[in-house]
Amino acid sequence: MDVASFAISIMTWFGIYALLSLSLNLELGYTGIPNFGKVAFFGIGAIASGALASRLMLAIAGMPIDISSREALFKAGDLIAQTPLTFPIFIFSIVVGASVAAVFGYLSSYPAIRLKADYLAITLLAFGEVVRIIARTDESIINGPYGVIGILNPYRILGGFQTSLLYAVTVWVIVALVFLFIYKLINSPYGRVLKAIREDELAAESLGKNSVKIKQQVMIIGSAIAGMAGAIYIHHTGSVQADTFVPLITIYIWVMVMLGGRGSYMGALVGSGIFVVMDQVLLAVATTYKEILFINVNYLKQIIFMLILIFVIMKMPHGVVKEKAVKTPALSLVEEELSHAGSREGS
Protein backbone atom coordinates (compact mmCIF):
# COMPACT_ATOMS: atom_id res chain seq x y z
CA MET A 1 0.00 0.00 0.00
CA ASP A 2 1.43 3.42 -0.96
CA VAL A 3 1.52 6.40 1.40
CA ALA A 4 -1.48 8.19 -0.19
CA SER A 5 -3.70 5.10 -0.02
CA PHE A 6 -2.62 4.48 3.57
CA ALA A 7 -3.45 8.08 4.53
CA ILE A 8 -6.89 7.86 2.90
CA SER A 9 -7.55 4.58 4.71
CA ILE A 10 -6.68 6.25 8.01
CA MET A 11 -8.95 9.21 7.25
CA THR A 12 -11.89 6.94 6.42
CA TRP A 13 -11.51 4.85 9.57
CA PHE A 14 -10.93 8.04 11.54
CA GLY A 15 -14.27 9.36 10.31
CA ILE A 16 -16.14 6.18 11.22
CA TYR A 17 -14.67 6.05 14.73
CA ALA A 18 -15.12 9.81 15.17
CA LEU A 19 -18.87 9.32 14.73
CA LEU A 20 -18.86 6.52 17.31
CA SER A 21 -16.77 8.59 19.72
CA LEU A 22 -19.02 11.64 19.31
CA SER A 23 -22.02 9.41 19.89
CA LEU A 24 -20.72 7.91 23.15
CA ASN A 25 -19.37 11.26 24.33
CA LEU A 26 -22.85 12.75 24.00
CA GLU A 27 -24.27 9.98 26.17
CA LEU A 28 -21.43 9.46 28.66
CA GLY A 29 -19.51 12.70 28.63
CA TYR A 30 -22.38 15.16 28.59
CA THR A 31 -25.31 13.23 30.10
CA GLY A 32 -23.64 10.60 32.27
CA ILE A 33 -25.19 7.55 30.59
CA PRO A 34 -22.67 4.65 30.86
CA ASN A 35 -23.53 2.98 27.56
CA PHE A 36 -21.61 -0.30 27.52
CA GLY A 37 -23.81 -1.50 24.68
CA LYS A 38 -22.65 1.07 22.12
CA VAL A 39 -21.57 -1.67 19.72
CA ALA A 40 -25.22 -2.82 19.56
CA PHE A 41 -26.34 0.38 17.87
CA PHE A 42 -23.27 0.43 15.64
CA GLY A 43 -24.15 -3.15 14.65
CA ILE A 44 -27.86 -2.43 14.22
CA GLY A 45 -27.07 0.39 11.79
CA ALA A 46 -24.64 -1.82 9.87
CA ILE A 47 -26.99 -4.83 9.80
CA ALA A 48 -30.06 -2.81 8.78
CA SER A 49 -28.07 -0.99 6.12
CA GLY A 50 -26.46 -4.20 4.82
CA ALA A 51 -29.76 -6.08 4.75
CA LEU A 52 -31.39 -3.25 2.82
CA ALA A 53 -28.52 -2.46 0.42
CA SER A 54 -27.97 -6.10 -0.59
CA ARG A 55 -31.66 -6.66 -1.32
CA LEU A 56 -31.96 -3.35 -3.19
CA MET A 57 -28.98 -4.29 -5.35
CA LEU A 58 -30.54 -7.61 -6.33
CA ALA A 59 -33.99 -6.10 -6.90
CA ILE A 60 -32.70 -3.23 -9.06
CA ALA A 61 -30.57 -5.68 -11.08
CA GLY A 62 -33.72 -7.74 -11.69
CA MET A 63 -32.31 -10.80 -9.94
CA PRO A 64 -33.88 -13.17 -7.35
CA ILE A 65 -33.50 -11.91 -3.77
CA ASP A 66 -30.95 -14.40 -2.50
CA ILE A 67 -28.42 -12.70 -0.20
CA SER A 68 -26.65 -16.01 0.42
CA SER A 69 -25.44 -16.09 -3.20
CA ARG A 70 -22.09 -14.32 -3.46
CA GLU A 71 -22.08 -14.66 -7.23
CA ALA A 72 -25.47 -12.95 -7.49
CA LEU A 73 -24.44 -10.09 -5.22
CA PHE A 74 -21.22 -9.44 -7.11
CA LYS A 75 -23.05 -9.60 -10.43
CA ALA A 76 -25.72 -7.20 -9.18
CA GLY A 77 -23.00 -4.88 -7.93
CA ASP A 78 -21.26 -4.88 -11.31
CA LEU A 79 -24.54 -4.03 -13.03
CA ILE A 80 -25.54 -1.24 -10.63
CA ALA A 81 -22.03 0.26 -10.59
CA GLN A 82 -22.63 1.27 -14.20
CA THR A 83 -25.72 3.31 -13.23
CA PRO A 84 -26.20 6.54 -11.19
CA LEU A 85 -28.06 4.56 -8.49
CA THR A 86 -25.08 3.71 -6.28
CA PHE A 87 -25.10 7.02 -4.39
CA PRO A 88 -28.89 7.07 -3.74
CA ILE A 89 -28.63 3.50 -2.38
CA PHE A 90 -25.77 4.64 -0.13
CA ILE A 91 -27.67 7.66 1.23
CA PHE A 92 -30.90 5.69 1.69
CA SER A 93 -29.10 2.91 3.57
CA ILE A 94 -27.48 5.48 5.90
CA VAL A 95 -30.90 6.99 6.65
CA VAL A 96 -32.36 3.54 7.31
CA GLY A 97 -29.39 2.46 9.45
CA ALA A 98 -29.61 5.62 11.58
CA SER A 99 -33.41 5.39 11.87
CA VAL A 100 -33.48 1.72 12.90
CA ALA A 101 -30.70 2.30 15.44
CA ALA A 102 -32.60 5.31 16.83
CA VAL A 103 -35.74 3.19 17.25
CA PHE A 104 -33.78 0.52 19.13
CA GLY A 105 -32.12 3.25 21.19
CA TYR A 106 -35.57 4.42 22.24
CA LEU A 107 -36.79 0.88 22.97
CA SER A 108 -33.69 -0.04 24.97
CA SER A 109 -34.02 3.13 27.03
CA TYR A 110 -37.38 2.04 28.44
CA PRO A 111 -36.16 -0.76 30.72
CA ALA A 112 -32.64 0.60 31.09
CA ILE A 113 -32.73 4.34 31.61
CA ARG A 114 -34.46 4.21 35.01
CA LEU A 115 -31.78 1.92 36.43
CA LYS A 116 -28.77 3.03 38.44
CA ALA A 117 -25.57 3.56 36.48
CA ASP A 118 -24.02 0.14 37.16
CA TYR A 119 -27.20 -1.79 36.32
CA LEU A 120 -27.75 0.38 33.27
CA ALA A 121 -24.25 -0.45 31.98
CA ILE A 122 -24.83 -4.20 32.45
CA THR A 123 -28.26 -4.05 30.78
CA LEU A 124 -26.93 -2.26 27.70
CA LEU A 125 -23.95 -4.62 27.52
CA ALA A 126 -26.33 -7.60 27.51
CA PHE A 127 -28.48 -5.88 24.88
CA GLY A 128 -25.45 -5.63 22.59
CA GLU A 129 -24.83 -9.37 22.79
CA VAL A 130 -28.51 -10.14 22.20
CA VAL A 131 -28.43 -8.11 18.97
CA ARG A 132 -25.30 -9.91 17.73
CA ILE A 133 -26.62 -13.39 18.55
CA ILE A 134 -29.99 -12.77 16.87
CA ALA A 135 -28.30 -11.49 13.70
CA ARG A 136 -25.90 -14.44 13.76
CA THR A 137 -28.57 -17.13 14.15
CA ASP A 138 -31.39 -15.75 12.00
CA GLU A 139 -30.30 -16.32 8.40
CA SER A 140 -33.14 -14.20 7.02
CA ILE A 141 -31.49 -10.97 8.22
CA ILE A 142 -27.92 -11.02 6.88
CA ASN A 143 -27.39 -14.69 6.01
CA GLY A 144 -26.65 -15.79 9.58
CA PRO A 145 -22.97 -16.38 10.50
CA TYR A 146 -21.87 -16.04 6.86
CA GLY A 147 -22.93 -12.43 6.49
CA VAL A 148 -23.39 -10.48 3.28
CA ILE A 149 -20.68 -9.36 0.86
CA GLY A 150 -20.53 -7.29 -2.30
CA ILE A 151 -22.08 -4.14 -0.78
CA LEU A 152 -21.34 -1.22 -3.07
CA ASN A 153 -19.04 1.69 -2.48
CA PRO A 154 -21.02 4.62 -3.98
CA TYR A 155 -18.01 5.66 -6.08
CA ARG A 156 -17.09 2.19 -7.32
CA ILE A 157 -17.57 3.12 -10.97
CA LEU A 158 -14.55 5.47 -10.77
CA GLY A 159 -12.23 2.72 -9.60
CA GLY A 160 -8.92 2.76 -7.73
CA PHE A 161 -7.63 5.81 -5.89
CA GLN A 162 -10.56 8.09 -6.78
CA THR A 163 -13.07 5.71 -5.23
CA SER A 164 -11.26 5.70 -1.87
CA LEU A 165 -10.57 9.44 -1.90
CA LEU A 166 -14.15 10.50 -2.64
CA TYR A 167 -15.50 8.07 -0.08
CA ALA A 168 -13.18 9.52 2.60
CA VAL A 169 -14.32 13.05 1.66
CA THR A 170 -17.97 11.99 1.88
CA VAL A 171 -17.41 10.42 5.30
CA TRP A 172 -15.85 13.62 6.58
CA VAL A 173 -18.67 15.76 5.22
CA ILE A 174 -21.01 13.61 7.32
CA VAL A 175 -18.69 13.86 10.35
CA ALA A 176 -18.58 17.67 9.97
CA LEU A 177 -22.39 17.87 9.90
CA VAL A 178 -22.72 15.65 12.97
CA PHE A 179 -20.00 17.62 14.78
CA LEU A 180 -21.77 20.90 14.00
CA PHE A 181 -25.07 19.46 15.24
CA ILE A 182 -23.51 18.33 18.55
CA TYR A 183 -21.67 21.64 18.92
CA LYS A 184 -24.92 23.58 18.54
CA LEU A 185 -26.77 21.15 20.82
CA ILE A 186 -24.23 21.32 23.64
CA ASN A 187 -23.77 25.09 23.45
CA SER A 188 -27.45 25.69 24.07
CA PRO A 189 -29.73 25.66 27.13
CA TYR A 190 -30.41 22.00 26.35
CA GLY A 191 -26.69 21.27 26.70
CA ARG A 192 -26.66 22.87 30.15
CA VAL A 193 -29.56 20.64 31.14
CA LEU A 194 -27.61 17.57 30.03
CA LYS A 195 -24.66 18.54 32.20
CA ALA A 196 -26.98 19.33 35.11
CA ILE A 197 -28.43 15.81 34.87
CA ARG A 198 -24.93 14.33 34.70
CA GLU A 199 -23.73 16.24 37.77
CA ASP A 200 -26.84 15.90 39.96
CA GLU A 201 -29.93 14.26 38.53
CA LEU A 202 -32.01 14.92 41.65
CA ALA A 203 -31.18 18.63 41.59
CA ALA A 204 -32.10 18.85 37.91
CA GLU A 205 -35.45 17.16 38.58
CA SER A 206 -36.12 19.54 41.48
CA LEU A 207 -35.90 22.37 38.93
CA GLY A 208 -38.59 20.74 36.80
CA LYS A 209 -36.40 18.84 34.32
CA ASN A 210 -37.65 15.39 33.26
CA SER A 211 -34.35 13.50 33.43
CA VAL A 212 -35.82 10.21 32.17
CA LYS A 213 -37.30 11.84 29.07
CA ILE A 214 -34.11 13.79 28.35
CA LYS A 215 -31.95 10.67 28.74
CA GLN A 216 -34.23 8.86 26.30
CA GLN A 217 -33.78 11.70 23.81
CA VAL A 218 -30.00 11.49 24.18
CA MET A 219 -30.11 7.71 23.69
CA ILE A 220 -32.10 8.19 20.49
CA ILE A 221 -29.66 10.79 19.12
CA GLY A 222 -26.56 8.84 20.17
CA SER A 223 -27.94 5.59 18.75
CA ALA A 224 -28.80 7.26 15.44
CA ILE A 225 -25.23 8.58 15.09
CA ALA A 226 -23.80 5.13 15.90
CA GLY A 227 -26.20 3.55 13.36
CA MET A 228 -25.00 6.04 10.76
CA ALA A 229 -21.41 4.98 11.49
CA GLY A 230 -22.45 1.35 11.02
CA ALA A 231 -23.93 2.08 7.59
CA ILE A 232 -20.80 3.97 6.52
CA TYR A 233 -18.65 1.11 7.82
CA ILE A 234 -20.30 -1.61 5.70
CA HIS A 235 -20.15 0.47 2.51
CA HIS A 236 -16.44 0.97 3.17
CA THR A 237 -15.61 -2.69 3.86
CA GLY A 238 -18.13 -4.05 1.33
CA SER A 239 -19.52 -6.61 3.75
CA VAL A 240 -21.38 -7.09 7.02
CA GLN A 241 -21.07 -9.96 9.50
CA ALA A 242 -22.73 -10.23 12.90
CA ASP A 243 -19.58 -11.47 14.64
CA THR A 244 -17.82 -8.19 13.84
CA PHE A 245 -19.86 -6.42 16.51
CA VAL A 246 -18.42 -7.89 19.70
CA PRO A 247 -18.24 -6.11 23.11
CA LEU A 248 -14.57 -5.33 22.54
CA ILE A 249 -15.64 -2.66 20.03
CA THR A 250 -17.49 -0.86 22.83
CA ILE A 251 -14.32 -0.92 24.95
CA TYR A 252 -12.36 0.61 22.08
CA ILE A 253 -14.91 3.42 21.79
CA TRP A 254 -14.63 4.01 25.54
CA VAL A 255 -10.85 4.22 25.15
CA MET A 256 -11.30 6.94 22.51
CA VAL A 257 -13.67 8.98 24.68
CA MET A 258 -11.61 8.60 27.87
CA LEU A 259 -8.38 9.36 26.06
CA GLY A 260 -9.74 12.39 24.22
CA GLY A 261 -11.65 13.76 27.21
CA ARG A 262 -15.17 13.14 28.44
CA GLY A 263 -17.51 16.05 27.90
CA SER A 264 -15.38 17.51 25.10
CA TYR A 265 -16.50 17.32 21.47
CA MET A 266 -12.98 18.16 20.33
CA GLY A 267 -11.70 15.48 22.67
CA ALA A 268 -13.89 12.92 20.91
CA LEU A 269 -12.11 13.72 17.64
CA VAL A 270 -8.65 13.74 19.22
CA GLY A 271 -9.23 10.42 20.99
CA SER A 272 -10.58 8.69 17.90
CA GLY A 273 -7.74 10.13 15.80
CA ILE A 274 -5.05 8.78 18.16
CA PHE A 275 -6.79 5.42 18.30
CA VAL A 276 -7.12 5.03 14.54
CA VAL A 277 -3.52 6.05 13.80
CA MET A 278 -2.22 3.54 16.36
CA ASP A 279 -4.59 0.84 15.10
CA GLN A 280 -3.66 1.29 11.44
CA VAL A 281 0.08 1.55 12.15
CA LEU A 282 -0.04 -1.67 14.20
CA LEU A 283 -1.95 -3.36 11.37
CA ALA A 284 0.58 -2.17 8.78
CA VAL A 285 3.51 -3.34 10.93
CA ALA A 286 1.86 -6.71 11.51
CA THR A 287 1.23 -7.14 7.78
CA THR A 288 4.82 -6.23 6.90
CA TYR A 289 6.54 -8.22 9.64
CA LYS A 290 4.02 -11.00 10.22
CA GLU A 291 6.70 -13.69 9.82
CA ILE A 292 8.79 -12.45 12.74
CA LEU A 293 6.07 -11.28 15.15
CA PHE A 294 5.72 -13.53 18.18
CA ILE A 295 2.15 -12.42 18.97
CA ASN A 296 -1.07 -12.03 16.99
CA VAL A 297 -1.61 -8.35 16.17
CA ASN A 298 -5.21 -8.46 17.44
CA TYR A 299 -4.02 -9.58 20.87
CA LEU A 300 -1.27 -6.97 20.78
CA LYS A 301 -3.84 -4.25 20.02
CA GLN A 302 -6.05 -5.38 22.88
CA ILE A 303 -3.14 -5.31 25.33
CA ILE A 304 -1.98 -1.86 24.20
CA PHE A 305 -5.42 -0.25 24.26
CA MET A 306 -6.34 -1.75 27.62
CA LEU A 307 -3.08 -0.41 29.08
CA ILE A 308 -3.88 3.00 27.60
CA LEU A 309 -7.33 2.93 29.22
CA ILE A 310 -5.84 2.04 32.62
CA PHE A 311 -3.19 4.78 32.27
CA VAL A 312 -5.78 7.41 31.32
CA ILE A 313 -8.05 6.51 34.23
CA MET A 314 -5.16 6.68 36.70
CA LYS A 315 -3.05 9.56 35.37
CA MET A 316 -5.22 11.58 32.95
CA PRO A 317 -8.82 11.38 34.18
CA HIS A 318 -9.75 14.48 32.17
CA GLY A 319 -8.19 13.17 28.95
CA VAL A 320 -6.09 15.08 26.43
CA VAL A 321 -8.69 17.83 25.91
CA LYS A 322 -10.30 19.04 29.12
CA GLU A 323 -14.00 19.77 29.26
CA LYS A 324 -14.99 23.40 28.77
CA ALA A 325 -17.95 25.21 30.26
CA VAL A 326 -21.05 25.41 28.11
CA LYS A 327 -21.55 28.95 26.89
CA THR A 328 -25.01 29.69 25.61
CA PRO A 329 -25.71 33.07 23.93
CA ALA A 330 -27.54 34.23 27.06
CA LEU A 331 -24.62 33.31 29.32
CA SER A 332 -22.14 35.01 26.99
CA LEU A 333 -24.30 38.17 27.09
CA VAL A 334 -24.37 38.16 30.91
CA GLU A 335 -20.59 37.69 31.07
CA GLU A 336 -20.13 40.56 28.62
CA GLU A 337 -22.39 42.84 30.67
CA LEU A 338 -20.53 41.94 33.88
CA SER A 339 -17.21 42.64 32.14
CA HIS A 340 -18.44 46.07 30.97
CA ALA A 341 -19.79 46.84 34.44
CA GLY A 342 -16.43 45.94 35.97
CA SER A 343 -14.64 48.17 33.46
CA ARG A 344 -16.93 51.10 34.26
CA GLU A 345 -16.39 50.67 38.00
CA GLY A 346 -12.64 50.50 37.51
CA SER A 347 -12.63 53.74 35.56
C-alpha angles and dihedrals in degrees: 000000000000124000095258093051090046091051092049090049090053092049092051094049089043089057093049094049092042088061091050092047092048089049095052092041090057090053101036105023100042104024104025097238108149097213106188089164096065091122089062093066092041087053094044091055091047094045095046091046093046093047091050099041095049093050092044090052092053094043094049090047088054093241131134113274100251111141091178091068110089092185091055093048094049091046091049089049092052091051096047093044087069092058133067090246098091095083096046089051089051094050093044092050091051090052091048093045092050093044096049091046090049091052091051090046089057093046094047091050092063099071095024110043096066092055126096116265097263094047091044091055092050093047093052091045090054090046090057092055092046090056092050094047094048092050090047096050102037105075093190092072106052103342095280117258092351095064128195127291136184096057108163128250102219091232097045093120090067093056133202123015096359092057093055094042096051091045091053090049091050091050091052093048087057092046090051091052092048091046091051091049092051091044091054092043095051095043092058135078087268090059091054089052090053091053091045090055091048094051099040119355093184092053091049091051091049087060091055100265116142099223095183093054093045092049089051090052091051091049090052093050094043092047092049091053091048090048089052089053089051092054092048090048096056093047088052097048094034093227145064128210127174094225090063090074102070126151090259088074089061090052090052090052089050089052090055093050095044092045095047095042132271114252093022121107090196088049090057089058094044093049094048091046093054091046095050095046091051092044095050094043091051090049092050092048091048091050093049098043101028092128094061101036113109095201136049109258092230091058090045090053092050092051093048096047094045090052089050090052092050091047093049093049092049103036108017108032091160094050128222094306114043120221116264128211116264110251114197119187090255093052092047089052092051091049090049092050091049090049091051091046090052091049092051092049091049092053 
